Amino acid sequence: MAARALVFDIWQDIVRYSVTYILLLFVVLSSFSVIYYSHLNRQKTSELEVLLTKKDELNIEWRNLLLEQNSLAEHSAIESKAKRLLQMKRPNANSEVIVTLE
């Protein structure tokens, strides 16, 4: 009988404070979700930093390639390579031939 009364008293306390228990459960779940999403946020921030560093490296490489392309495309560089490697020279007015298509 005493055990039955004790179980009844415990059940009454559970029912009486059920809103408190539910709120406590929500607080615990909320705190775990804050921890989880903070962890995800830190991971994504770290990934973003790595990607931004990679982007900066690629931008530097792109600028260097553009500079190299511009220097290789200059007429003076092309002309000097043609003279040096292919022994080419500018034609004079007497050696020019004009071809007409009819």
C-alpha distances in whole Angstrom, upper triangle without the diagonal:
4,5,5,6,9,10,11,12,14,15,16,18,20,21,22,24,25,29,29,28,30,33,32,33,36,37,37,38,41,42,42,44,46,47,47,50,52,52,54,56,57,58,60,62,63,64,66,68,69,70,72,73,74,76,78,79,80,82,84,85,86,88,90,91,92,94,95,96,98,100,101,102,104,108,109,107,108,111,111,109,112,115,113,112,114,117,117,119,120,123,126,127,130,127,125,126,124,123,124,122,124
4,5,5,6,9,10,10,12,14,15,17,18,20,21,23,24,27,27,26,29,31,30,31,34,35,34,36,39,39,40,42,44,44,46,48,49,50,52,54,55,56,58,60,61,62,64,65,67,68,70,71,73,74,76,77,78,80,82,83,84,86,88,89,90,92,94,94,96,98,99,100,103,106,108,105,106,110,110,108,110,113,112,110,112,115,115,118,118,121,124,126,128,126,124,124,123,122,123,121,123
4,5,5,6,9,10,11,12,14,15,16,18,20,21,22,26,25,24,27,29,28,28,32,33,32,34,37,37,37,39,42,42,43,45,47,47,49,51,52,53,55,57,58,59,61,63,64,65,67,68,69,71,73,74,75,77,79,80,81,83,85,86,87,89,90,91,93,95,96,97,100,103,104,102,103,106,106,104,107,110,108,107,109,112,112,114,115,118,121,123,125,123,121,121,120,119,119,118,120
4,5,5,6,9,10,11,12,14,15,16,18,20,21,24,25,23,26,28,28,28,31,32,32,33,36,37,37,39,42,42,43,45,47,47,49,51,52,53,55,57,58,59,61,63,64,65,67,69,70,71,73,75,76,77,79,80,81,83,85,86,87,89,91,91,93,95,96,97,100,103,104,102,103,106,107,105,107,110,109,107,109,112,112,114,115,118,121,122,125,122,120,121,119,119,119,117,119
4,5,5,6,9,10,10,12,14,15,16,18,20,23,23,22,25,27,27,27,30,32,31,33,36,36,37,39,41,42,43,45,47,47,49,51,52,53,55,57,58,59,61,63,64,65,67,69,70,71,73,75,76,77,79,81,81,83,85,86,87,90,91,92,93,96,96,97,100,103,105,102,103,107,107,105,108,111,109,108,110,113,113,115,115,118,121,123,125,123,121,121,120,119,119,118,120
4,5,5,6,9,10,11,12,14,15,17,18,21,21,20,23,25,24,25,28,29,28,30,33,33,34,36,38,39,40,42,44,44,46,48,49,50,52,54,55,56,58,60,61,62,64,66,67,68,70,72,73,74,76,78,79,81,82,83,85,87,88,89,91,93,94,95,97,101,102,99,100,104,104,102,105,108,106,105,107,110,110,112,113,115,118,120,123,120,118,119,118,117,117,116,118
4,5,5,6,9,10,10,12,14,15,16,20,20,18,21,23,22,23,26,27,27,28,31,32,32,34,36,37,38,40,42,42,44,46,47,48,50,52,53,54,56,58,59,60,62,64,65,66,68,70,71,72,74,75,76,78,80,81,82,85,86,86,88,90,91,92,95,98,100,97,98,102,102,100,102,105,104,102,104,108,108,110,110,113,116,118,120,118,116,116,115,114,114,113,115
4,5,5,6,9,10,11,12,14,15,19,19,18,20,23,23,23,26,28,28,29,32,33,33,35,37,38,39,41,43,44,45,47,49,50,51,53,54,56,57,59,60,62,63,65,66,67,69,71,72,73,75,77,77,79,81,82,83,86,87,88,89,92,92,93,96,99,101,98,99,103,103,101,104,107,105,104,106,109,109,111,111,114,117,118,121,119,117,117,116,115,115,113,115
4,5,5,6,9,10,10,12,14,17,17,17,19,22,21,22,25,26,26,28,30,31,32,34,36,37,38,40,42,43,44,46,47,49,50,52,53,55,56,58,59,61,62,64,65,66,68,70,71,72,74,76,77,78,80,81,83,85,86,87,89,91,92,93,95,98,100,98,99,102,102,101,103,106,105,103,105,109,108,110,111,113,116,118,121,118,116,117,115,115,115,113,115
4,5,5,6,9,10,11,12,15,15,14,17,19,18,19,22,23,23,25,27,28,29,31,33,33,34,37,38,39,41,43,44,45,47,48,50,51,53,54,56,57,59,60,62,63,65,66,68,69,71,72,73,75,77,78,79,81,83,83,85,87,88,89,91,95,96,94,95,99,99,97,99,102,101,100,102,105,105,107,107,110,113,115,117,115,113,113,112,111,111,110,112
4,5,5,6,8,10,10,14,14,13,15,18,18,18,21,23,23,24,27,28,28,30,32,33,34,36,38,39,40,42,44,45,46,48,50,51,52,54,56,57,58,60,61,62,64,66,67,68,71,72,73,75,77,77,78,81,82,83,84,87,88,88,91,94,96,94,94,98,98,96,99,102,101,99,101,104,104,106,106,109,112,114,116,114,112,112,111,110,110,108,110
4,5,5,6,9,10,13,14,13,16,18,18,19,22,23,24,25,27,29,30,31,33,34,35,37,39,40,42,43,45,46,48,49,51,52,53,55,57,58,59,61,63,64,65,67,68,69,72,73,74,76,78,79,79,82,83,84,85,88,89,89,92,95,97,95,96,99,99,98,100,103,102,101,103,106,105,107,108,110,113,115,117,115,113,113,112,111,111,110,111
4,5,5,6,8,11,11,11,14,15,15,17,19,20,21,23,25,26,27,29,30,31,33,35,36,37,39,41,42,44,45,46,48,50,51,53,54,55,57,59,60,61,63,65,66,67,69,71,71,73,75,76,77,79,81,82,83,85,86,87,89,93,94,92,93,97,97,96,98,101,100,98,100,104,103,105,105,108,111,112,115,113,111,111,110,109,109,108,110
4,5,5,6,9,9,8,11,13,13,14,17,18,18,20,22,23,24,26,28,29,30,32,34,35,36,38,40,41,42,44,45,47,48,50,52,53,54,56,57,58,60,62,63,64,66,68,68,70,72,73,74,76,78,79,80,82,83,84,87,90,92,89,90,94,94,93,95,98,97,95,97,100,100,102,102,105,108,109,112,110,108,108,107,106,106,105,107
4,6,5,8,10,10,11,14,14,15,17,19,20,21,23,25,26,27,29,31,31,33,35,36,37,39,41,42,43,45,47,48,49,51,53,54,55,57,59,59,61,63,64,65,67,69,69,71,73,74,75,77,79,79,81,83,84,85,87,91,92,90,91,95,95,93,96,99,98,96,98,101,101,103,103,106,109,110,113,111,108,108,107,106,106,105,107
4,6,8,9,10,12,13,14,16,18,19,20,22,23,25,26,28,29,31,32,34,35,37,38,39,41,43,44,45,47,49,50,52,54,54,55,58,59,60,62,64,65,66,68,69,70,72,74,75,76,78,80,80,82,84,85,86,88,91,93,91,92,95,96,94,97,100,99,97,99,102,102,104,104,106,109,111,114,111,109,109,108,107,107,106,108
4,5,5,6,9,10,11,12,14,15,17,18,20,21,23,24,26,27,29,30,32,33,35,36,38,39,41,42,44,45,46,48,50,51,52,54,56,56,58,60,61,62,64,66,67,68,70,71,72,74,76,77,78,80,82,82,85,88,90,88,89,92,92,91,93,96,95,94,96,99,99,100,101,103,106,107,110,108,106,106,105,105,105,103,105
4,5,5,6,9,10,10,12,14,15,16,18,20,21,22,24,26,27,28,30,32,33,34,36,38,39,40,42,43,44,46,48,49,50,52,54,54,56,58,59,60,63,64,65,66,69,69,70,73,74,75,76,79,80,80,82,86,88,86,86,90,90,89,91,94,93,92,94,97,96,98,98,101,104,105,108,106,104,104,103,102,102,100,102
4,5,5,6,9,10,11,12,14,15,16,18,20,21,22,24,26,27,28,30,31,32,34,36,37,38,40,42,42,44,46,47,48,51,52,52,54,57,57,58,61,62,62,64,67,67,68,70,72,73,74,76,78,78,80,84,85,83,84,88,88,87,89,92,91,90,92,95,94,96,96,99,102,103,106,104,101,102,100,100,100,98,100
4,5,5,6,9,10,10,12,14,15,16,18,20,21,23,24,26,27,29,30,31,33,35,36,37,39,41,41,43,45,46,47,49,51,52,53,55,56,57,59,61,62,63,66,67,67,69,71,72,73,76,77,77,80,83,85,83,84,87,88,86,89,91,90,89,91,94,94,96,96,98,101,103,106,103,101,102,100,100,100,99,101
4,5,5,6,9,10,11,12,14,15,17,18,20,21,23,24,26,27,29,30,32,33,35,36,38,39,40,42,44,45,46,48,50,50,52,54,55,56,59,60,61,62,65,66,66,69,70,71,72,75,76,76,79,82,84,82,83,86,86,85,87,90,89,88,90,93,93,94,95,98,100,102,105,102,100,101,100,99,99,98,100
4,5,5,6,9,10,11,12,14,15,16,18,20,21,22,24,26,27,28,30,32,33,34,36,37,38,40,42,43,44,46,48,48,50,52,53,54,57,58,58,60,62,63,64,66,68,69,70,72,74,74,76,80,82,79,80,84,84,83,85,88,87,86,88,91,90,92,92,95,98,99,102,100,97,98,97,96,96,95,97
4,5,5,6,9,10,10,12,14,15,16,18,20,21,22,24,25,26,28,30,31,32,34,36,37,39,41,41,42,45,46,47,48,51,52,52,55,56,57,58,61,62,62,65,66,67,68,71,72,72,75,78,80,78,79,82,83,81,84,87,86,84,86,89,89,91,91,93,96,98,101,98,96,97,95,95,95,94,96
4,5,5,6,9,10,11,12,14,15,17,18,20,21,23,24,26,27,29,30,31,33,35,36,38,40,41,42,44,45,46,48,50,51,52,54,56,56,58,60,61,62,64,66,67,68,70,71,72,74,78,79,77,78,82,82,81,83,86,85,84,86,89,89,90,91,93,96,98,101,98,96,97,96,95,95,94,96
4,5,5,6,8,10,11,12,14,16,17,18,20,21,23,24,26,27,29,30,32,33,34,36,38,39,40,42,44,45,46,48,49,50,53,54,55,57,59,60,61,63,64,65,67,69,70,71,73,76,78,76,77,80,81,79,81,84,83,82,84,87,87,88,89,92,94,96,99,97,94,95,94,93,93,92,94
4,5,5,6,8,10,10,12,14,15,16,18,20,21,22,24,26,26,28,30,31,32,34,36,37,38,40,42,42,44,46,47,48,50,52,52,54,56,57,58,60,62,62,64,66,67,68,70,74,75,73,74,78,78,77,79,82,81,80,82,85,84,86,86,89,92,93,96,94,92,92,91,90,91,89,91
4,5,5,6,9,10,10,12,14,15,16,18,20,21,23,24,26,27,29,30,31,33,35,36,37,39,41,41,43,45,46,47,49,51,51,53,55,56,57,59,61,62,63,65,67,67,69,73,74,72,73,77,77,76,78,81,80,79,81,84,84,85,86,88,91,93,96,94,91,92,91,91,91,90,92
4,5,5,6,9,10,11,12,14,15,17,19,20,21,23,25,26,27,29,30,32,34,35,36,38,39,40,42,44,45,46,48,50,51,52,54,56,57,59,60,61,63,65,66,67,69,73,74,72,73,76,76,75,77,80,79,78,80,83,83,85,85,88,91,92,95,93,91,92,91,90,90,89,92
4,5,5,6,9,10,10,12,14,15,16,18,20,21,22,24,26,27,28,30,32,33,34,36,38,38,40,42,43,44,47,48,49,50,53,53,54,57,58,59,60,63,64,64,67,70,72,70,71,74,74,73,75,78,77,76,78,81,81,82,83,86,88,90,93,91,88,89,88,87,88,86,89
4,5,5,6,9,10,11,12,14,15,16,18,20,21,22,24,26,26,28,30,31,32,34,36,37,38,40,41,42,45,46,47,48,51,52,52,55,56,57,58,61,62,63,65,68,70,68,69,72,73,71,74,76,75,74,76,79,79,81,81,84,87,88,91,89,87,87,86,86,86,85,87
4,5,5,6,9,10,11,12,14,15,17,19,20,21,23,25,26,27,29,30,31,33,35,36,37,39,41,42,44,45,46,48,50,51,52,54,56,56,58,60,61,62,64,68,69,67,68,72,72,70,73,76,75,73,76,79,78,80,80,83,86,88,91,89,86,87,86,86,86,85,88
4,5,5,6,9,10,11,12,14,15,17,18,20,21,23,24,26,27,29,30,32,33,35,36,38,39,40,42,44,45,47,48,49,51,53,54,55,57,59,60,61,63,67,68,66,67,70,70,69,71,74,73,72,74,77,77,79,79,82,85,87,89,87,85,86,85,84,85,84,86
4,5,5,6,8,10,10,12,14,15,16,18,20,21,22,24,26,27,28,30,31,32,34,36,37,38,40,42,42,44,46,47,48,51,52,53,54,57,58,58,61,64,66,64,64,68,68,67,69,72,71,70,72,75,74,76,77,79,82,84,87,85,82,83,82,82,82,81,83
4,5,5,6,9,10,10,12,14,15,16,18,20,21,22,24,25,26,28,30,31,32,35,36,37,39,40,41,43,45,46,47,49,51,51,53,55,56,57,59,63,64,62,63,67,67,65,68,71,70,69,71,74,73,75,75,78,81,83,86,84,81,82,81,81,81,80,83
4,6,5,6,9,10,11,13,14,15,17,19,20,21,23,25,26,27,29,30,32,33,35,36,38,39,40,42,44,45,46,48,50,51,52,54,56,57,59,62,64,61,63,66,66,65,67,70,69,68,70,73,73,74,75,78,81,83,85,83,81,82,81,81,82,81,83
4,5,5,6,9,10,11,12,14,16,17,18,20,22,23,24,26,27,29,30,32,33,35,37,38,39,41,43,43,45,47,48,49,51,53,54,55,57,61,62,60,61,64,64,63,65,68,67,66,68,71,71,73,73,76,79,81,83,81,79,80,79,79,79,78,81
4,5,5,6,9,10,10,12,14,15,16,18,20,21,22,24,25,26,28,30,31,32,34,36,36,38,40,41,42,45,46,47,48,51,52,52,55,58,60,57,58,62,62,61,63,66,65,64,66,69,69,70,71,74,77,78,81,79,77,77,76,76,77,76,78
4,5,5,6,9,10,10,12,14,15,17,19,20,21,23,24,25,27,29,30,31,33,35,36,37,39,40,42,43,45,46,48,49,51,52,54,58,59,57,58,61,61,60,62,65,64,63,65,68,68,70,70,73,76,78,81,78,76,77,76,76,77,76,79
4,5,5,6,9,10,11,13,14,16,17,19,20,21,23,24,26,28,29,30,32,33,35,36,38,39,41,43,44,45,47,49,50,51,53,57,58,55,57,60,60,58,61,64,63,61,64,67,67,68,69,72,75,77,80,77,75,76,76,75,76,75,78
4,5,5,6,9,10,11,12,14,15,16,18,20,21,22,24,26,27,28,30,32,32,34,36,37,38,41,42,43,45,47,47,48,51,54,56,53,54,58,58,56,59,62,61,59,61,64,64,66,67,70,73,74,77,75,73,74,73,72,73,72,75
4,5,5,6,9,10,10,12,14,15,16,18,20,21,22,24,25,26,29,30,31,33,35,36,37,39,40,41,43,45,46,47,49,53,54,52,53,57,57,55,58,61,59,58,60,63,63,65,65,68,71,73,76,73,71,72,71,71,72,71,74
4,6,5,6,9,10,11,13,14,15,17,19,20,21,23,24,26,27,29,30,32,33,35,36,38,39,40,42,44,45,46,48,52,53,51,52,56,55,54,57,59,58,57,59,62,62,64,65,68,70,72,75,73,71,72,72,71,72,72,74
4,5,5,6,9,10,11,12,14,16,17,18,20,21,23,24,26,27,29,30,32,33,35,37,38,39,41,42,43,45,47,51,52,49,50,54,54,52,55,58,56,55,57,60,60,62,63,66,69,71,73,71,69,70,70,69,70,70,72
4,5,5,6,9,10,10,12,14,15,16,18,20,21,22,24,26,26,28,30,31,32,34,36,37,38,40,41,42,45,48,50,47,48,52,52,50,53,56,55,53,56,59,58,60,61,64,67,68,71,69,67,68,67,67,67,67,69
4,5,5,6,9,10,10,12,14,15,16,18,20,21,23,24,25,27,29,30,31,33,35,36,37,39,40,41,44,47,48,46,47,51,51,50,52,55,54,53,55,58,58,59,60,63,66,67,70,68,66,67,67,67,67,67,70
4,5,5,6,9,10,11,13,14,16,17,19,20,21,23,24,26,27,29,30,32,33,35,36,38,39,41,43,46,47,45,46,50,50,48,51,53,52,51,53,56,56,58,59,62,65,67,70,67,66,67,66,66,67,67,70
4,5,5,6,9,10,11,12,14,15,16,18,20,21,22,24,26,27,28,30,32,33,34,36,37,38,41,44,46,43,44,48,48,46,49,51,50,49,51,54,54,56,57,60,63,65,67,65,63,64,64,63,64,64,66
4,5,5,6,9,10,10,12,14,15,16,18,20,21,22,24,25,27,29,30,31,33,34,36,37,39,43,44,41,43,46,46,45,47,50,49,48,50,53,53,55,55,58,61,63,65,63,61,62,62,62,63,62,65
4,5,5,6,9,10,11,12,14,15,17,18,20,21,23,24,26,27,29,30,32,33,35,36,38,42,43,40,42,45,45,44,46,49,48,47,49,52,52,54,54,57,60,62,65,63,61,62,62,62,63,63,66
4,6,5,6,9,10,11,12,14,16,17,18,20,21,23,24,26,27,28,30,32,33,34,37,40,41,39,40,44,43,42,44,47,46,45,47,50,50,52,53,56,59,61,63,61,59,61,60,60,61,61,64
4,5,5,6,9,10,10,12,14,15,16,18,20,21,22,24,25,26,28,30,31,32,35,38,39,37,38,42,42,40,43,45,44,43,45,48,48,50,51,53,56,58,61,59,57,58,58,58,58,58,61
4,5,5,6,9,10,10,12,14,15,16,18,20,21,23,24,25,27,29,30,31,33,37,38,36,37,41,41,39,42,45,44,43,45,48,47,49,49,53,55,57,60,58,56,57,57,57,58,58,61
4,5,5,6,9,10,11,12,14,16,17,18,20,21,23,24,26,27,29,30,32,36,37,34,36,39,39,38,40,43,42,41,43,46,46,48,48,52,54,56,59,57,56,57,57,57,58,58,61
4,5,5,6,9,10,11,12,14,15,16,18,20,21,22,24,26,27,28,31,34,35,33,34,37,37,36,38,41,40,39,41,44,44,46,46,49,52,54,57,55,53,55,54,54,56,55,58
4,5,5,6,9,10,10,12,14,15,16,18,20,21,22,24,25,26,29,32,34,31,32,36,36,35,37,40,39,38,40,43,43,44,45,48,51,53,55,53,51,53,52,52,53,53,56
4,5,5,6,9,10,11,12,14,15,17,18,20,21,23,24,26,27,31,32,30,31,35,35,34,36,39,38,37,40,42,42,43,44,47,50,52,55,53,51,52,52,52,54,54,57
4,5,5,6,9,10,11,12,14,16,17,18,20,21,23,24,26,30,31,28,30,33,33,31,34,37,35,35,37,40,40,41,42,45,48,50,53,51,50,51,51,51,53,53,56
4,5,5,6,9,10,10,12,14,15,16,18,20,21,22,24,28,29,27,28,31,31,30,32,35,34,33,35,38,38,40,40,43,46,48,51,49,47,48,48,48,50,50,53
4,5,5,6,9,10,10,12,14,15,16,18,20,21,23,26,28,25,27,30,30,29,32,35,34,33,35,38,37,39,39,42,45,47,50,48,46,47,47,47,49,49,52
4,5,5,6,9,10,11,12,14,15,17,18,20,22,25,26,24,25,29,28,28,30,33,32,31,34,36,36,37,38,41,44,46,49,47,45,47,47,48,49,49,53
4,5,5,6,9,10,10,12,14,15,16,18,20,24,25,22,23,27,27,25,28,31,29,29,31,34,34,35,36,39,42,44,47,45,43,45,45,45,47,47,50
4,5,5,6,9,10,10,12,14,15,16,19,22,23,21,22,26,26,25,27,30,29,28,30,33,33,34,34,38,40,42,45,43,41,43,42,43,44,44,48
4,5,5,6,9,10,11,12,14,15,17,21,21,20,21,24,25,24,26,29,28,28,30,32,32,33,33,37,39,41,44,42,41,42,42,43,44,45,48
4,5,5,6,9,10,11,12,14,16,19,20,17,19,23,22,21,24,27,26,25,28,30,30,31,32,35,38,40,43,41,40,41,42,42,44,45,48
4,5,5,6,9,10,10,12,14,18,19,16,17,21,21,20,22,25,24,23,26,28,28,29,30,33,36,38,41,39,37,39,39,39,41,42,45
4,5,5,6,9,10,10,12,16,17,15,17,20,21,20,22,25,24,24,26,28,27,28,29,32,34,36,39,37,36,37,37,38,39,40,43
4,5,5,6,9,10,11,15,15,13,15,18,19,18,21,23,23,23,25,27,26,27,27,31,33,35,38,37,35,37,37,38,40,41,44
4,5,5,6,9,10,14,14,12,13,16,16,15,18,20,20,20,22,24,24,25,26,29,32,34,37,35,34,36,36,37,39,40,43
4,5,5,6,9,12,14,11,12,15,16,15,17,20,20,19,21,23,22,24,24,27,30,32,35,33,31,33,33,34,36,36,40
4,5,5,6,10,11,10,11,14,15,15,17,20,20,20,22,23,22,23,23,26,29,31,34,32,30,32,32,33,35,36,39
4,5,6,9,9,7,9,12,12,12,15,17,17,18,19,21,20,21,21,25,27,30,33,31,30,32,32,34,36,37,40
4,6,8,9,6,7,11,11,10,12,15,15,15,16,18,18,19,20,23,26,28,31,29,28,30,30,31,33,34,38
4,6,9,7,7,10,12,11,13,15,16,16,17,19,17,18,18,21,24,26,29,27,25,27,27,29,31,32,35
4,5,5,6,9,10,11,12,14,16,16,17,19,17,17,17,20,22,25,28,26,25,27,27,29,31,32,36
4,5,5,6,8,10,10,12,14,15,15,16,14,14,13,16,19,21,24,22,21,23,24,26,28,30,33
4,5,5,6,8,10,10,12,14,15,15,13,13,13,16,19,21,24,23,22,25,26,28,30,32,36
4,5,5,6,9,10,10,12,13,14,13,14,15,18,21,24,26,24,24,26,27,29,32,33,37
4,6,5,6,9,10,10,11,12,11,12,13,16,19,22,24,22,21,23,24,26,28,30,34
4,5,5,6,9,10,10,10,9,9,9,13,16,19,21,19,19,21,23,24,27,29,33
4,5,5,6,8,10,10,9,10,11,15,18,21,23,21,21,24,26,28,31,33,36
4,5,5,6,7,9,9,11,13,16,20,23,25,22,22,25,26,28,31,32,36
4,6,6,5,6,6,8,10,13,17,20,21,19,19,21,23,24,27,29,33
4,6,6,5,5,6,9,12,15,19,20,18,18,21,23,25,29,31,34
4,6,6,8,10,13,16,19,22,24,21,22,25,27,29,32,34,38
4,6,8,11,14,17,20,24,25,22,23,25,27,28,31,33,37
4,5,9,12,14,18,21,22,19,19,21,23,25,28,29,33
4,7,10,12,15,19,19,17,18,20,23,25,28,30,34
4,7,9,12,16,17,14,15,17,20,21,25,27,30
4,6,9,13,14,12,13,16,18,21,24,26,30
4,6,10,12,10,10,14,16,18,22,24,28
4,7,8,6,7,10,13,16,19,22,25
4,6,6,7,10,13,16,20,23,26
4,6,6,9,11,15,17,21,24
4,6,8,11,14,17,21,24
4,6,10,13,16,20,22
4,7,10,13,16,20
4,6,10,13,16
4,7,10,13
4,7,10
4,7
4
